Every structure is written in structure tokens, then in C-alpha cells.
Amino acid sequence: VTGVTTGDEALKSSYQAQPNLVFLDVMLPGLSGFEICGRVREMPDVPIIMYGALGSEPEKVQAFEQGADDYIVKGTGMSE
């Protein structure tokens, strides 16, 4: 598991580490999670799960348009 705190670090890490999964927050300092998702999607075999506080329909649609495989709303209960 590799943890980073900025969008730039996330992008750099995803290219260097060749991850099995990217779990990506929508709101990061620097590059947004959406920008990173679009770039990481160039690696077609890497699943991308985005994680956001709003969970609005437009935010979810944007995540999927950028190539996310799933979107989780922060605060989601364990039974979901």
C-alpha cells in the first residue's frame, strides 16, 4: 500500500509503482482526483475506485466519464 497526499504525488506514484488498484480521493491538493483518474486510465488493467464527500450525481458521472470503475461516497455505512 502506498499513500500520498497530493495529486502530483498520486500521479507520479501510480506510474512508478504500477499498482494493482488505485483508490483515489476526488479532492486532492494540486491535480484533482478527476485529472489523475483520466491519466491513470491510460493503464487499462488498473481498477480505479474514486472516493468523494459530495456523492452528487454530476460528481459520480464525471468520475465514470474519466474512467473510474466505481465511486464510493465518504461516510458510507458498512452494510453497503
C-alpha angles and dihedrals in degrees: 000000000000120000125196134175106209136052092241091053091048093054094045092047094049091055095045101040099041091215128210090221136010117213104190133187114219094222114056130149111258111007115028122241088249092057091048092047092055092051096043089050086072083079096068097191095058115095113221123206115187123206123200142167099220102050090190118160093246091051092050092047090050090051092052092045089055090053107267116156094207141001125215123195115225110250094033111159121247092245090064 
